Amino acid sequence: MHNMDITKLKIPKDYVVERDAVYNGYQMIVRFPNGYAASLVDHDHSYGLELAVLDSDNKLTYDTPITDDVIGHLTEDAALDLVTQISKL
């Protein structure tokens, strides 16, 4: 069971957002002019609302100040804060 519909997160309009239905849940990718992206998922195989940082090749990156892994069990506010931090890298 998924706690929220991440497709309804209030992402600033100046970012490119892609949304897909996956694994009985959702994935949303938010792309930034700095080349990074935030991948937000909430589906059958995620740790609740989960965030990962993607590089310009759409691959998970583990070497940013944000995290060296994925971050799970996020609240909507925490996820939006991390999205903002990624946009400023």
Beta strands, then each sheet from edge to edge (+ up, - down):
strand 1: 16-22
strand 2: 25-31
strand 3: 37-42
strand 4: 50-54
sheet 1: 1+ 2- 3+ 4-
end
